[in-house]
Amino acid sequence: MALPKSKSAGSGETDERKIKAQRYERTKICPDCGTNMKYMFGEQFKCPKCGRTELSDFGRVKEFLEKAGPQPAIIISDETGVSL
């Protein structure tokens, strides 16, 4: 089923592009102020309200492996807080 390609009022984006953006948008709650954090780039989230930045689970694992080299999954989980 094809999506309509009509323009949305005010934004200039097509309905199809908005749906794709919503599908891939990642959300995370800021632990400091409770606001939805926005995905920036490189597995990094930033809170628009307080400015706090955090890595996604993948980003934390990637950063750990870059520093420590190959490690068993249980060590990675213990060091990063990412569940198995």
HELIX and SHEET records of a PDB file:
HELIX    1   1 ASP A   15  TYR A   24  1                                  10    
HELIX    2   2 ASP A   57  ALA A   68  1                                  12    
HELIX    3   3 ALA A   73  THR A   80  1                                   8    
SHEET    1   A 4 THR A  27  ILE A  29  0                                        
SHEET    2   A 4 ASN A  36  PHE A  41 -1                                        
SHEET    3   A 4 GLN A  44  LYS A  46 -1                                        
SHEET    4   A 4 THR A  53  LEU A  55 -1                                        
END                                                                             
